Amino acid sequence: MDEEPLKDWAQRREADRERKKGRLRAVPLGPGRHRGFHVHPQAPRVIEQWDGYEWTPVTVADDLAAAQDLLHPADPAGEPAGEWDRPAPAKPPGKHRKPEPTDRRET
């Protein structure tokens, strides 16, 4: 069995911690267990930031919508993606529902 040396594992783990530093998450401040992010959308959420070793509280959001605004800020340009940013569709929309024209031979 080929095992990774402890020194290599420790370096990889430390690099992973550094990479994840600064990540944000929202935890609901409601009663009971914390389930999915979408459960109790009106409940306030605490926004926590990963410091490399633990999640530390940063601020509190009023509800799910406010938490999402903090976690995923809008594009600074404020413009929607242009037509050139979208991939071309494989087929034009709606063509798959239209029947093919048939050739009728009258005899």
SVG drawing of the C-alpha trace seen along z (x, -y; Angstrom):
<svg xmlns="http://www.w3.org/2000/svg" viewBox="-55 -49 62 51">
<polyline fill="none" stroke="black" stroke-width="0.4" points="0.0,0.0 1.4,-3.4 0.7,-6.0 1.2,-9.7 3.9,-11.0 2.6,-13.0 4.6,-16.1 2.9,-16.2 -0.5,-15.7 0.1,-18.6 1.2,-20.9 -1.8,-20.0 -4.2,-20.5 -2.7,-23.9 -2.9,-25.0 -6.6,-23.9 -7.3,-25.9 -5.7,-29.0 -7.7,-28.6 -10.9,-28.4 -10.2,-31.4 -12.8,-34.2 -15.7,-32.0 -19.1,-33.0 -22.1,-31.0 -25.5,-31.8 -27.0,-29.9 -30.7,-30.3 -31.4,-31.6 -34.6,-29.7 -35.8,-27.0 -34.9,-23.4 -32.2,-21.8 -30.6,-23.8 -31.8,-22.1 -31.7,-23.4 -30.9,-27.0 -34.4,-27.5 -36.2,-26.4 -37.9,-29.2 -37.1,-32.0 -38.4,-34.7 -36.0,-33.7 -33.0,-35.9 -29.6,-34.5 -26.2,-34.9 -23.5,-35.4 -20.3,-33.5 -16.8,-33.7 -14.3,-30.8 -11.0,-32.0 -9.0,-28.8 -9.9,-27.1 -13.5,-28.0 -16.6,-29.8 -16.7,-33.3 -19.9,-35.5 -19.7,-38.6 -23.2,-40.1 -26.9,-39.2 -29.2,-39.3 -33.0,-39.9 -34.1,-37.0 -33.1,-34.6 -33.2,-37.3 -30.9,-39.6 -28.5,-36.7 -28.3,-35.8 -27.6,-39.4 -24.6,-39.3 -23.4,-35.9 -23.7,-36.5 -23.3,-40.2 -24.5,-41.5 -22.1,-42.0 -20.3,-45.4 -21.2,-46.4 -24.8,-45.7 -25.4,-44.6 -26.9,-41.3 -24.9,-38.9 -24.8,-39.9 -25.7,-37.7 -22.1,-36.8 -21.7,-35.3 -24.4,-32.7 -23.8,-29.5 -25.6,-28.9 -28.6,-26.6 -28.3,-23.1 -31.6,-23.5 -33.7,-26.6 -36.4,-26.8 -39.7,-25.2 -38.6,-23.3 -38.9,-19.9 -42.7,-20.5 -43.5,-21.4 -44.5,-18.5 -42.4,-17.9 -44.1,-18.7 -45.1,-15.6 -45.1,-15.0 -48.5,-13.9 -48.7,-12.3 -52.1,-12.4 -52.8,-9.7"/>
</svg>
